[in-house]
Amino acid sequence: MPPTQGLPIREYILVALTAAAVTFLLTGVVRRVAIRIGAIANPRARDVHVTPIPRMGGIGIFLGVAAAMGLAHQLPALSRGFDFSFDSLGVLLAAGVISLIGALDDRFELDAWTKLAGQVMCAGILVIFGVQWVSFWVPWGGGGESFGQVLVLDKNQGALLTVVLVVVMVNAMNFVDGLDGLAGGLGFIAAAATCSFSLGLLDSSGGDVGAYPPALIAATLAGACLGFLPYNFQPAKIFMGDSGSMMIGLMLAGATTSASGRVPYPQFSGKDALALLSPLVVVAAVLFVPLLDLIMAVIRRTRRGESPFAADKMHLHHRLLEIGHSQRRAVLLIYLWAGLLAFGAVSVTLFDDAAVFWIVGFGFLLATLVSIIPRLRSRNRTA
């Protein structure tokens, strides 16, 4: 068993701040390169922006992550984590490859099948480096007072689950990248929540250095997303493009998968499973409304004899704009919903359930009221 030591909280904060600073400093350089090589997002019918904006900002995010990982490798308190696990190295390599694939798409518009093949390949890199699920909780079975059970997966099952999770997270983050600052902010929130959960696991393990990777992966991603937001928040100077959204999805999946191998399964419960999947919970919640809208739109178009694949402004952020929210307020509202979901899921594993329930419940009530205020005002004016 790897040796243990106290929680290196200051070191994780330093690593996150390094990722933020490097990303902020290099994104301006990446923006100039993107303009020079023609990696430009021209407005389309379903887009919100109305002027051409450079993309490929994900390269700046990756460089921030890489610099922070390099610093962590040199810090005495964190370097020992690299001696007992290849998770951080595997995630960094896979993130670099998927960022390169995304950068090619940002410039040359790759077809969907090529991108899917690249996503599967990057998931395979994680598996090769040992980043894969070994156990998975399901809410059925169990005996006595236990709720649910933990399924032990063989290597093939674990690899398949890892590939599926990576592909889902990569495409989900790509799907929500529709407003200035939206994907970057959601990436920061999900990564920060995952880091908090991972630190809880690290504490429960007594500071076992073998449990360092998931917190490190999440901390570097959270810092890099934070450093990118000044360039990307409305009005955006650069988009992260597929090079950023796909990398964020992969790293969130990598951090979650790495954390799954450090959970103390004798005490594992449904609350831990919810926290472990908090990045997916956040993105799934954000995607629910646009996916429902999309299904309904396909049904309507099919009934009218139109193509079911026609582009539409049916995403959640579009709906918020329609009812009267500005771009910035729509993004901040989605941040609020995502933060409630992510940190609510993590908090139930760290704090008293009743307190978490009341705080999160009040937060949901507040978010609901703020979300519908413009519609209520418009109804009052027309009444």
Disulfide bonds with the S-S distance in Angstrom:
none
